Amino acid sequence: MQKKMIVLIAMIFCCVLCQALTITGGNLNTVNINNGVNGYVYSTAINYGINYGTWGTTTIATFTPNADERIQILGVGLGGDLGGGASTTVFKIYGGGLNFQFYAGNTSYSSGSNLYLGTTAYGLLTQIGGVAAMTANLGETVYIQNLLNIDPDGQAIQNATDPFGNTFNDYSNDTSARRVWINYTVVAVPEASTFVLLSLSGFMMAFLRRYIR
């Protein structure tokens, strides 16, 4: 009896505290990696043909939290075919009160951007913190969007490693792919009723330990 009650209470704790972020989308070599205290890394590569030469809004990935969760962006990155000439990609993080545009490659395509990451051929550029750190509104969906791609040169990522030791390779799948990299975490913000439930669960566990043998 005691063991069954403890299992039940543990299930209540899990239902209350576990995160339930839903991510949809992705294109090429998509990953969502748990990096422990450094949060998660969501990353996917896209073909340069998306919004090629023309500004547009194409949703690459959608992050949908629970009603009691906030998505926190810790850092962003871009990589692949973004070196020399006009090679450029522009992305945006949108929704949940966020409207953050970032790009890499040729600075001629900086229109409206909040962050320039530089240039790279076959590599990955990242920034953690600073303007790249932002928090979405409680319970609201965040979209990762591509706005523009310019001048493919066949310089997709080859053995590029991010700050947490994750390695990416896109060249064999698409020689001109561009990769977006999002470092994020999800923070639960329990309602008042949740604190009551947790307190009750703690009381029940104390009761079981004392009176049920």
N, C-alpha and C positions, 0 to 999 in steps of 0.2 A: 504493500500500500504506500509506504513512504517513498519508495523508489519511483512509483508511478506519478505521485504528486510532484516530486522534484522534476521529473521529465516534463510534466505539464507546465510547470512554472517556467522552466527553461525555454519552452516553446513560446510562451507569452513574451518573455524577454526578447527572443529573436524576432518575433512579429513586430514588436514595438521599435526595436533599435536597428534592425538590418536595413541596409540601403537597397533600393529597388530601381535604380536608374535603368532606363531602356534606351539603347542606342540602335538606330537604324541607319541604313545607307552604307557607304563605303564603295570602293571601286576595285582597286588592285592591291594585293598583298596587305589587306587590312588587318590591324592588330589592336587589341585593347589590353595593355599589360599593367599588372599590379606591381608597382615599384615600392611597396611598403610605405615608409614615412614620407617618401617623395611623391605620393599620390599615384595616379594612373597616367599612362600614356596611350592616347588614341591616335592612330596614325594610318593614313591610307594614301595611296598614290593615284593620280588621275592622268588620263590621256590629255596631251596638249590641245587636242581638237575641241575640248570644251571651251566655249566662249573664245574661240581662236580669232584674234584680230578685232573682236567686237566686244564692247562692254556688255555684260549681262549678269543675271543672278541665277546661279545654279546651286541648289542645295546638295551638298556632298554627304553630309551626315546630320542626324537629328538626335539631340540629347533630351530625353523627357524624364524629369524626376518625379518622385511622389509629391503630393500636395504639401508635405511637411519637410521638404528637402530644398537646399540651395546648391546650385552648381557653382563651384569656384574654379576659375581658370588660373592656373599657377604660372603657365608659360606657353609660348607658341613657337613654331618653327616651320621652315619651308626648305625643301631640298630637291636635288636632282638637276634637271636641265635648266640651270639659271646662271650660267657663267658666260661672260663676254658678249659682245654684240648687243642685240636688243632682247635677248632671252629673259623673259619676265613672267611671273605669275602673281596675281593679286587675289587675296582671300579676305573674307569677312566673318567675324563672329557676331551673330545677330540674334535678338530675342531675349526675353527676360530682363529688359532694360538695358541690354548691351548693344552697342553698335560700333564695333572695333575693326578697323580695316588695316591689314598688314601685307607687305609685299617683299619680293626679292628679285634681283636682276637689274635691269636698266632703270635708272632714276627718272627717265622721261615719262614713266607711267605711274607716277606717285599720287595722282589725283585723289584727294580726300583721305589719304592714308594716315594712320596714327603711328605706324612703326615701319621702318625700313631695316631689313635684316642683312642686306649686303648681297654679294654674288657668290656663286659656287658652281663648279662643274663636277658632277659625280658625287657631291657631298651633301651635308645637312647643316643648316644654320638654325640656331635656336636662341631664344632669350627667355630666361626665367625671372620673374619679378619685374619691378619697375612698372612701366605702362602696360606690360603684358599680364599683370595680375589684376583680376577683376572678379566681381561676384554678381551672379544673376539674381533676380527677384525670386522670392520664395515660391516654389511649386511651378515655375514657368519654364517652358521649353526653350532650348538654345539651339540655333542652327549654325552649322559650319558651311559657308557658301564660297564658291569660286566666282570671281567677277571677270577675270581676264587671263588669257594666255597668249604670249607673243614669241615668235621666232624659235622653233625647235631646232636643236643642233645635235641631237643624239648623245646627250650627256646625263642620262638618268643615273640615279644613285647606284653606286657599287661599293659594298662593304663600308657604309657610313655608320658610325656609332654615335648615339645620342649621349647626353650627360650622365645617364644611368646605366650605360653599358649595353643598351639594346642595339642590335645591328640590323641594317636594312639593305636590301638588294632589289632593285627594280629593273636593271638594265636588260636582263635576259627576257623579261616579259614585255617591256616597252622601252625602247632605247631613248625616247624623249619624254618620259614620264616626269611629272612634278609631284612631290610628296608634301602633304600637310601633316604637321605634328602638333598635337594638343596635350599639354600636361595639365591635369585637372584633378579635383577631388569633389566629393559630395558630402555636404554637412547636413545632418538631420537636425531639425528644430522642433522638438516634441511639443505638443499642445499641453495645456494644463491638465487635461484628463489623463494624459500619458504619465505624468509625474504621480498622479494618484494611483494609477495602476501599478507602477513600479514600487511605490511605497507599500501597497497591499501585498504584492508578491514577496517583498522582503519580509514583511510580517508573517506571512504564511510559512516561509522557509524557516524562520526562527521558531515558530510554533511547532513545526514538524520535528525539528531537531530536539526540542525540549520534551515533548509529550508523546511522540510516537517512536517506539523502539522496534 
